[in-house]
Amino acid sequence: MAGVLLSILNTFVRPIFRLLTLPINVATLGLFILVTNALVLAILDWLMAGLKIDGFLWTVVATVIIAVITTVINILVGGDERSSKRARR
Protein backbone atom coordinates (compact mmCIF):
# COMPACT_ATOMS: atom_id res chain seq x y z
CA MET A 1 0.00 0.00 0.00
CA ALA A 2 2.84 2.39 0.81
CA GLY A 3 4.41 1.77 -2.60
CA VAL A 4 1.18 2.61 -4.41
CA LEU A 5 0.70 5.77 -2.36
CA LEU A 6 4.34 6.78 -2.89
CA SER A 7 3.89 6.31 -6.65
CA ILE A 8 0.79 8.51 -6.60
CA LEU A 9 2.62 11.19 -4.60
CA ASN A 10 5.62 11.01 -6.95
CA THR A 11 3.31 11.40 -9.94
CA PHE A 12 1.26 14.35 -8.72
CA VAL A 13 2.94 16.10 -5.78
CA ARG A 14 6.66 15.86 -6.54
CA PRO A 15 6.44 17.70 -9.90
CA ILE A 16 4.64 20.57 -8.18
CA PHE A 17 7.36 20.71 -5.49
CA ARG A 18 10.08 20.64 -8.14
CA LEU A 19 8.45 23.47 -10.07
CA LEU A 20 7.99 25.60 -6.95
CA THR A 21 11.57 25.01 -5.79
CA LEU A 22 13.20 25.38 -9.21
CA PRO A 23 15.16 28.56 -8.35
CA ILE A 24 16.69 27.01 -5.23
CA ASN A 25 17.37 23.77 -7.12
CA VAL A 26 19.34 25.74 -9.69
CA ALA A 27 21.19 27.63 -6.97
CA THR A 28 22.16 24.42 -5.13
CA LEU A 29 22.98 22.56 -8.36
CA GLY A 30 20.17 20.07 -7.77
CA LEU A 31 20.99 19.12 -4.20
CA PHE A 32 17.71 20.59 -2.97
CA ILE A 33 15.93 17.76 -4.83
CA LEU A 34 16.82 15.60 -1.81
CA VAL A 35 14.80 17.96 0.35
CA THR A 36 11.80 17.91 -1.99
CA ASN A 37 11.94 14.11 -2.14
CA ALA A 38 12.15 14.05 1.66
CA LEU A 39 9.04 16.25 1.81
CA VAL A 40 7.17 13.74 -0.36
CA LEU A 41 8.32 10.95 1.95
CA ALA A 42 7.21 13.00 4.97
CA ILE A 43 3.76 13.38 3.40
CA LEU A 44 3.70 9.60 2.90
CA ASP A 45 4.62 9.16 6.57
CA TRP A 46 1.77 11.48 7.53
CA LEU A 47 -0.75 9.65 5.33
CA MET A 48 0.23 6.07 6.26
CA ALA A 49 -0.74 4.85 9.71
CA GLY A 50 1.78 1.99 9.77
CA LEU A 51 4.77 4.05 8.63
CA LYS A 52 6.72 6.04 11.21
CA ILE A 53 9.84 8.07 10.43
CA ASP A 54 11.22 9.99 13.41
CA GLY A 55 12.24 13.48 12.37
CA PHE A 56 13.15 15.20 9.15
CA LEU A 57 16.80 14.09 9.29
CA TRP A 58 15.76 10.43 9.16
CA THR A 59 13.41 11.27 6.32
CA VAL A 60 16.35 12.72 4.36
CA VAL A 61 18.44 9.63 5.20
CA ALA A 62 15.62 7.39 3.97
CA THR A 63 15.41 9.47 0.79
CA VAL A 64 19.13 9.01 0.14
CA ILE A 65 18.83 5.27 0.71
CA ILE A 66 15.88 5.05 -1.69
CA ALA A 67 17.81 7.07 -4.29
CA VAL A 68 20.87 4.81 -4.03
CA ILE A 69 18.77 1.64 -4.30
CA THR A 70 16.86 3.05 -7.28
CA THR A 71 20.11 3.98 -9.02
CA VAL A 72 21.59 0.51 -8.47
CA ILE A 73 18.42 -1.17 -9.76
CA ASN A 74 18.37 1.10 -12.84
CA ILE A 75 22.00 0.23 -13.56
CA LEU A 76 21.36 -3.50 -13.17
CA VAL A 77 18.14 -3.54 -15.20
CA GLY A 78 19.39 -1.30 -17.97
CA GLY A 79 18.12 2.04 -16.81
CA ASP A 80 15.88 4.52 -18.46
CA GLU A 81 15.22 4.12 -22.19
CA ARG A 82 15.57 7.86 -22.72
CA SER A 83 19.15 7.84 -21.41
CA SER A 84 20.07 4.85 -23.58
CA LYS A 85 18.67 6.66 -26.65
CA ARG A 86 20.84 9.67 -25.82
CA ALA A 87 23.89 7.45 -25.50
CA ARG A 88 23.30 5.98 -28.98
CA ARG A 89 23.32 9.39 -30.67
Residue pairs with C-beta under 8 A, 6 or more apart in sequence:
1 48
2 44
2 48
2 50
2 51
5 44
5 47
5 48
6 40
6 41
6 44
9 40
9 43
9 44
10 40
13 40
13 43
14 36
14 37
14 40
17 36
17 39
17 40
18 25
18 33
18 36
21 32
21 35
21 36
24 32
25 32
25 33
25 36
34 60
34 63
34 64
34 67
35 60
37 63
37 66
37 67
38 56
38 59
38 60
38 62
38 63
41 53
41 59
41 62
41 63
41 66
42 53
42 56
42 59
44 51
45 51
45 52
45 53
45 59
53 59
53 62
74 80
78 84
